[in-house]
């Protein structure tokens, strides 16, 4: 068991295990933290702490100060993808200086809460602006917006169904499925996510995970089927 001591009023919000493109043989542990004050609606100070685990010990490699709360982080194409406050940011680790360097960011939202990835695509949900789909352009090294939901949902979670279909949960206990019309010849139709359906669960959804249904039949049930 290994523990990390944080600063006064500092809380851990996100964590992920990552191997960076410049050092594929070494696994790192990234922890996103924020300084919490009771009179602040949204944390304004945060950090990314990067550790290397070796011989039963966590060794801090570097830290990155942030101007917001890192609500979520994922390993993405050998880089660190982080939802920080109102932005989605991408960091790389320098093999020489062992410092985290920001490569690009996407701005223009209220509070980005979760982030999911599929190939070159990035899906994230915002506190008030529902879900948005980005694509990371490797050649330009930048994010470009592909489509977004125009409805002001107070979203709590999001996930990919496939390349063009997504699901979002909002604070009213509803699940909302959306579709991206990639085949449309009109740009305004391709850029707007269309709602496919809504399901009221009456429960708050914190996270989605892909899974499979497994059916277990008894001998009696098998004989009945045969």
Steps between C-alpha positions, in 0.01 A plus 500: 500500500636839394356838595562854378483802728310795352494866593258660743149514343625301200287210376565239231243515219637272228763233438632292211788270408688608189806425288623799302606486136861595581531236774282200414684266737412694816148515649406818682215589734339841445286653775287811452433710810329827591510739794147514643364812671147509640424843353594395143245336272779373274862437606742747344826329596603148406796275432602199296734278701700247300650198677708201399441179694813295562602246766192566711550877505335791324756751379372840392637589159339839446197714577302743286308790651155566351255789503205267554388159621616190305170311516609216269810368325580221254797362311460603136745411221800504733391830654294613799149626426351710781167674555605816687228744599343632179760342270628173355881490502766268362842460662820319410788400726847617398748213517782747569355741757224266631256790493140499378455731202160606367466424129153638432166575661134543413312786671152646519306304761389537863643201689617185318423204724578176315699406192489183288706394198456281191778495241565868412170618648448662840158519665440715807206627699465847645320610815245704302574446128430127464748304282752593231700285257853602405757350266872523562677597179840333529655699214399839645524389863166665579144412600218577259133491595305240304153534653317607815161475665322835478271426796616644837520177701645497851693184419665262746653227278562406135620209287545376142260244353691504171666757272174689442282419802542623857322489833472771763356505851357819652411611850127432455566126500466471122710318240525670161636333185636719220608437142755673276390511135840447339348420160314829460612734222401804709762621746245639748337156521832323554596742779186450710428185701145378454319351797390142428316419820457560871462261792404612850680298767430727794855446624819705481753344261867560582676289237439266205695181429482270199390146582338182373193304597578141597223242507543196725260216426436204729468148360121517539486827307721357224275193462198725476665706228598188305 
